[in-house]
Amino acid sequence: MAAKAASSKKYLQLLLFPVTLLGPVFCGNVLVWPAEGSHWLNVQGVIRELIHRGHSVTILVHSSSLYIKPRADAAEKFEVYDVPFQTDTLRNMIDDAVALWVNNRPTILTFWQFYKELGKQSENWNQIARMICDAALTNQELMARLQRSNYDVVLSDPAALCGDLLALKLAIPFIYSLRFSPASTMERNCGKIPAPPSYVPAALSELSDRMSFSERVKNIVSYHVQEHIFQTFWGEWDVYYSKILGRPTTLCETMGKAEVWLIRTYWDFEFPRPFLPNFEFVGGLHCQPAKPLPKEMEEFVQSSGEHGIVVFSLGSMVHNLTDEKTNVIARALSQLPQKVLWRYKGKKPETLGSNTRIYDWIPQNDLLGHPLTKAFITHGGTNGIYEAIYHGIPMVGIPIFADQHDNIARMRAKGAAIGLDFITLKSQDLVDALNTVINNPSYKENALKLSKIQHDQPVKPLDRAVFWIEFVMRHKGAKHLRPAAHNLTWYQYHCLDVLAFLLTCTTIVVFILVKCCLFCCRRCGRIAKKKKE
């Protein structure tokens, strides 16, 4: 009997041993305030992983969203609220923004006219953003329901303002997930990131970290222009934020309360520069090994033989180019020995070659991971660039708007891409660029080098992103990581008050010494004069 009891105890211990290894299980409640477009596509991987780990995720989305479509069978929950505009309004605004950049590349002569038009569009986006914000925050039934749900954290994208306000109204911590360069105005002013202009390129400057004298002049001017634009177009949000929170505040002060900033880049993309402990790099978190292609597409790829294939996509927002531009591109692609898979929803170009197939949609990650892929023609979106880095594919960049020029400039500086100007693009330019990146082995070698850096991390980017979200939930924030710079005024941050004090003290000491010397000189002069007399 005793032996049987001992045996049962032994089996019980064996069963409990794995449980002790698992440790305490923590399941949190996450509220997501998403942005549209590629921002939404990027955060979806985080959402899936959070759900896989047992967390409850709710996505707060307005009724006119372009890309976020609630599904009844989805693992995540959706809170949908009404807004006073239709989906077509957003679609038209996006088309107008793309058209501005597609048809205009700002030069010295057109600079002010371009940014004047950009300013009008920014004002329209601000109005829409405030409508979205108002629709959520003034919906008492919705806010009460969110309050009762007891969320642990808000995951927000600052490209869609108001997630931070929502978190403060619900009295819960919030985390930012964003792509933009850490040298941009938000991160510098609101996140307090150090940004020495001598080697940290300003956002949209298309500069590298190794600048000549003239480039450093351009960089400093870019910083100040961005400061002006930030104050002009974003400053009006200070009034709105103060109104919602019921106390004087600013957009930057509110953004500075973010517990952690998840930056969707990594050191294979960024240039080395100082950072803060509450900034974490999670670039490439959406990348994954390639899956098999659809049968028809795989047959076309295999028909390329030893020449391989070229993957071409200008992203989801550029879906209708002019006939002239599509024929320029198609004529160039027809001259390649490679087969080309082109994602494009517009009119089929007349000069399309037999080696090129056009698709409404392509499995981009799976194509870039295919062993026959030789090059990637890209508009320079961060998601696509990271998929190319992940699979070690050299690129030809045709940037069009927003951060895309900056992204291609970084890849060009790292020797993994060639950049072309969309406005002045000629067929031969594209042919020459593709032949160079395919036939010059240095581009492939540099792409593989970046790929090795991306893969050689102690923790996968997706795991790192989820860890910090869970960390903030477990500890009710991460205040110990926020620098004291958030509590300083601009003149205290730059020690201007200390410099003024030291300068004043030095001036007083010098003044006293000069007066003493003058007094001594006059006294000695009088004594000498008396002796002569």
PANU-70963 format. One record per residue (C-alpha): z, x negated, y. Coordinates in steps of 0.5 Angstrom, whole numbers, padded with zeros to 4 digits, always signed. Layout:
! residues N
ZXY ...
This chain:
! residues 533
+0000+0000+0000 +0002-0006+0005 -0005-0009+0003 -0009-0003+0005 -0005-0002+0011 -0006-0009+0013 -0014-0009+0011 -0014-0002+0016 -0011-0006+0021 -0016-0012+0021 -0022-0007+0021 -0019-0004+0027 -0018-0010+0030 -0025-0012+0029 -0028-0005+0032 -0024-0006+0038 -0026-0014+0039 -0033-0012+0042 -0030-0007+0047 -0025-0012+0050 -0031-0016+0051 -0034-0011+0055 -0029-0010+0060 -0027-0004+0065 -0033+0000+0066 -0035+0002+0073 -0039+0008+0075 -0041+0009+0082 -0044+0014+0086 -0050+0012+0090 -0053+0015+0096 -0060+0013+0098 -0063+0013+0105 -0071+0011+0103 -0077+0009+0108 -0084+0011+0106 -0090+0007+0103 -0088+0000+0099 -0081+0000+0102 -0080+0006+0097 -0084+0003+0091 -0079-0003+0092 -0073+0001+0092 -0075+0005+0086 -0073-0001+0081 -0066-0002+0084 -0065+0006+0083 -0068+0005+0076 -0063+0000+0074 -0057+0003+0077 -0058+0009+0073 -0059+0005+0067 -0052+0002+0068 -0049+0009+0069 -0049+0010+0076 -0050+0017+0079 -0056+0016+0085 -0058+0021+0090 -0064+0020+0094 -0064+0024+0101 -0071+0026+0103 -0074+0030+0108 -0079+0036+0106 -0085+0032+0109 -0085+0026+0106 -0091+0022+0104 -0089+0018+0098 -0083+0021+0095 -0084+0027+0091 -0078+0030+0088 -0078+0031+0080 -0074+0036+0076 -0074+0031+0070 -0072+0025+0074 -0066+0021+0072 -0064+0021+0080 -0062+0027+0084 -0066+0029+0090 -0063+0032+0096 -0069+0035+0100 -0068+0038+0107 -0073+0041+0112 -0076+0037+0118 -0080+0041+0124 -0086+0037+0122 -0092+0037+0117 -0094+0032+0112 -0100+0031+0115 -0097+0029+0122 -0094+0023+0118 -0101+0022+0115 -0105+0022+0121 -0100+0017+0125 -0100+0012+0119 -0108+0013+0119 -0108+0011+0127 -0103+0005+0126 -0108+0002+0121 -0114+0004+0125 -0111+0000+0131 -0110-0006+0127 -0116-0006+0123 -0121-0005+0129 -0117-0009+0134 -0114-0016+0133 -0110-0018+0140 -0113-0024+0143 -0111-0027+0150 -0116-0022+0154 -0114-0016+0150 -0106-0017+0149 -0103-0013+0154 -0108-0007+0152 -0107-0008+0145 -0099-0008+0146 -0100-0002+0151 -0103+0002+0145 -0098+0000+0140 -0092+0002+0145 -0095+0009+0145 -0095+0009+0137 -0088+0006+0137 -0086+0012+0142 -0089+0017+0137 -0085+0014+0131 -0079+0014+0135 -0079+0021+0136 -0081+0023+0129 -0075+0018+0127 -0070+0022+0131 -0073+0029+0128 -0072+0026+0121 -0065+0024+0123 -0063+0030+0127 -0065+0035+0121 -0060+0031+0117 -0054+0030+0121 -0054+0037+0124 -0055+0040+0118 -0048+0042+0117 -0049+0045+0110 -0052+0039+0108 -0047+0034+0111 -0041+0038+0108 -0045+0038+0101 -0046+0030+0102 -0038+0030+0104 -0036+0033+0098 -0040+0029+0093 -0035+0023+0095 -0041+0017+0095 -0039+0010+0094 -0044+0007+0098 -0051+0008+0102 -0057+0004+0100 -0061+0004+0107 -0067+0001+0109 -0067+0000+0117 -0075+0001+0117 -0072+0008+0117 -0067+0009+0122 -0061+0013+0121 -0058+0011+0114 -0053+0007+0118 -0051+0013+0122 -0050+0017+0116 -0046+0012+0112 -0041+0012+0118 -0041+0020+0119 -0039+0020+0112 -0034+0014+0112 -0037+0010+0107 -0040+0003+0107 -0047+0002+0107 -0052-0004+0105 -0059-0006+0108 -0065-0007+0103 -0071-0010+0108 -0077-0014+0107 -0078-0017+0114 -0077-0024+0116 -0070-0026+0118 -0072-0029+0124 -0074-0022+0127 -0070-0019+0132 -0066-0014+0128 -0063-0020+0124 -0062-0025+0129 -0059-0020+0134 -0055-0015+0130 -0054-0019+0123 -0052-0025+0127 -0057-0030+0123 -0057-0037+0126 -0065-0038+0128 -0066-0045+0132 -0073-0044+0135 -0075-0051+0134 -0076-0050+0126 -0075-0042+0125 -0081-0039+0126 -0081-0032+0130 -0083-0026+0126 -0091-0025+0127 -0092-0031+0130 -0096-0034+0124 -0092-0041+0125 -0089-0045+0119 -0083-0049+0120 -0086-0055+0122 -0089-0054+0129 -0092-0058+0134 -0090-0058+0141 -0095-0053+0143 -0093-0049+0137 -0085-0049+0139 -0087-0047+0146 -0091-0041+0143 -0085-0040+0138 -0080-0039+0144 -0084-0035+0148 -0085-0030+0142 -0078-0030+0141 -0077-0028+0148 -0083-0023+0148 -0080-0020+0142 -0073-0019+0145 -0076-0015+0151 -0080-0011+0146 -0074-0010+0142 -0070-0008+0148 -0076-0003+0151 -0077+0001+0145 -0071+0001+0141 -0066+0001+0147 -0067+0008+0147 -0063+0009+0140 -0057+0006+0144 -0056+0013+0147 -0058+0017+0141 -0053+0013+0137 -0047+0014+0142 -0049+0021+0142 -0048+0022+0135 -0042+0018+0134 -0038+0021+0140 -0037+0014+0143 -0041+0008+0147 -0044+0004+0142 -0051+0001+0141 -0056+0001+0135 -0055-0007+0134 -0047-0006+0134 -0048+0000+0128 -0053-0005+0124 -0048-0010+0125 -0043-0006+0121 -0048-0007+0114 -0044-0010+0109 -0049-0014+0105 -0057-0015+0107 -0061-0015+0101 -0067-0019+0104 -0073-0018+0099 -0076-0025+0099 -0074-0032+0096 -0074-0039+0098 -0081-0039+0094 -0083-0035+0100 -0079-0037+0106 -0078-0043+0109 -0071-0047+0109 -0066-0044+0114 -0059-0043+0115 -0056-0036+0113 -0050-0032+0112 -0046-0030+0106 -0047-0023+0107 -0055-0024+0106 -0058-0024+0099 -0065-0026+0097 -0068-0021+0092 -0075-0022+0093 -0079-0020+0087 -0074-0016+0084 -0080-0011+0082 -0084-0016+0078 -0084-0016+0071 -0088-0018+0065 -0095-0015+0064 -0096-0010+0060 -0103-0008+0056 -0109-0005+0060 -0112+0001+0059 -0117+0001+0054 -0123+0002+0058 -0121-0003+0063 -0119-0008+0058 -0126-0008+0055 -0129-0009+0062 -0124-0015+0063 -0126-0018+0057 -0133-0018+0058 -0132-0023+0064 -0132-0029+0059 -0130-0035+0061 -0131-0034+0068 -0125-0029+0068 -0124-0023+0074 -0122-0022+0081 -0117-0017+0083 -0118-0014+0090 -0113-0009+0093 -0112-0008+0101 -0106-0003+0099 -0105+0004+0099 -0105+0005+0107 -0112+0002+0108 -0116+0007+0104 -0123+0008+0108 -0126+0002+0111 -0133+0003+0115 -0139+0003+0112 -0141-0004+0115 -0134-0007+0113 -0135-0005+0106 -0142-0007+0105 -0140-0014+0107 -0134-0014+0102 -0139-0011+0097 -0144-0016+0098 -0139-0022+0098 -0136-0020+0091 -0143-0019+0088 -0145-0026+0089 -0139-0028+0084 -0139-0030+0077 -0133-0027+0076 -0132-0019+0074 -0128-0016+0080 -0123-0010+0080 -0123-0007+0087 -0118-0001+0089 -0121+0003+0094 -0121+0010+0095 -0127+0011+0100 -0134+0011+0100 -0138+0007+0095 -0142+0001+0098 -0149+0001+0098 -0149-0007+0096 -0144-0006+0090 -0146-0011+0085 -0146-0010+0077 -0140-0014+0077 -0135-0010+0081 -0132-0004+0079 -0128+0001+0084 -0122+0005+0082 -0117+0010+0086 -0111+0006+0083 -0110+0000+0079 -0104-0003+0075 -0104-0009+0079 -0098-0012+0076 -0101-0012+0069 -0108-0015+0072 -0105-0020+0075 -0101-0022+0069 -0107-0022+0065 -0109-0029+0062 -0117-0028+0065 -0115-0027+0072 -0117-0032+0077 -0115-0030+0084 -0112-0024+0088 -0115-0022+0094 -0110-0018+0098 -0108-0015+0105 -0102-0019+0105 -0096-0014+0103 -0090-0017+0100 -0090-0013+0094 -0097-0015+0092 -0096-0023+0094 -0089-0023+0090 -0093-0020+0084 -0098-0026+0085 -0093-0031+0085 -0089-0028+0079 -0096-0029+0075 -0098-0036+0079 -0104-0033+0081 -0108-0036+0088 -0110-0031+0093 -0115-0030+0099 -0111-0026+0104 -0114-0021+0109 -0108-0019+0113 -0109-0013+0117 -0103-0010+0120 -0095-0011+0121 -0092-0017+0117 -0098-0018+0113 -0101-0024+0118 -0094-0027+0117 -0094-0027+0110 -0101-0030+0109 -0099-0035+0113 -0093-0037+0109 -0097-0037+0103 -0103-0041+0106 -0097-0046+0109 -0095-0047+0101 -0102-0048+0099 -0103-0042+0095 -0107-0038+0099 -0113-0038+0104 -0113-0033+0110 -0119-0030+0113 -0120-0025+0119 -0121-0018+0117 -0125-0017+0124 -0129-0023+0124 -0130-0023+0116 -0137-0025+0114 -0140-0024+0106 -0140-0032+0106 -0133-0033+0109 -0130-0029+0103 -0135-0032+0098 -0133-0039+0100 -0125-0037+0100 -0126-0035+0093 -0130-0040+0090 -0125-0045+0094 -0118-0042+0091 -0122-0041+0084 -0125-0048+0083 -0120-0052+0087 -0114-0054+0082 -0109-0055+0088 -0109-0047+0089 -0107-0046+0082 -0102-0051+0082 -0099-0049+0088 -0099-0042+0086 -0096-0044+0079 -0090-0048+0083 -0088-0042+0086 -0088-0038+0080 -0083-0043+0077 -0079-0043+0083 -0079-0035+0082 -0077-0035+0075 -0072-0041+0075 -0066-0037+0078 -0059-0037+0075 -0059-0029+0076 -0065-0025+0076 -0067-0022+0083 -0066-0015+0081 -0059-0016+0077 -0057-0020+0084 -0059-0014+0088 -0055-0009+0083 -0049-0014+0083 -0048-0013+0090 -0049-0006+0091 -0043-0005+0085 -0039-0011+0089 -0039-0006+0095 -0037+0000+0091 -0032-0004+0087 -0029-0007+0093 -0030-0001+0098 -0034-0006+0103 -0035-0013+0104 -0032-0015+0110 -0029-0022+0108 -0037-0024+0108 -0038-0022+0115 -0038-0027+0121 -0033-0027+0127 -0040-0027+0131 -0040-0019+0131 -0034-0019+0135 -0036-0024+0140 -0040-0022+0147 -0047-0026+0148 -0044-0031+0152 -0038-0032+0148 -0043-0033+0142 -0046-0039+0146 -0040-0041+0148 -0042-0040+0156 -0035-0039+0158 -0033-0045+0155 -0038-0049+0158 -0037-0046+0165 -0029-0047+0164 -0031-0055+0162 -0036-0055+0168 -0031-0052+0173 -0026-0057+0171 -0030-0063+0171 -0033-0061+0178 -0025-0060+0180 -0023-0067+0177 -0029-0071+0180 -0028-0067+0187 -0021-0070+0187 -0023-0077+0185 -0028-0077+0190 -0023-0074+0196 -0018-0079+0193 -0023-0085+0194 -0025-0083+0201 -0018-0082+0203 -0016-0089+0200 -0023-0092+0204 -0021-0089+0210 -0014-0091+0210 -0016-0098+0208 -0021-0098+0214 -0015-0096+0219 -0010-0102+0216 -0016-0107+0216 -0017-0105+0224 -0010-0105+0226 -0010-0112+0223 -0016-0114+0227 -0013-0111+0233 
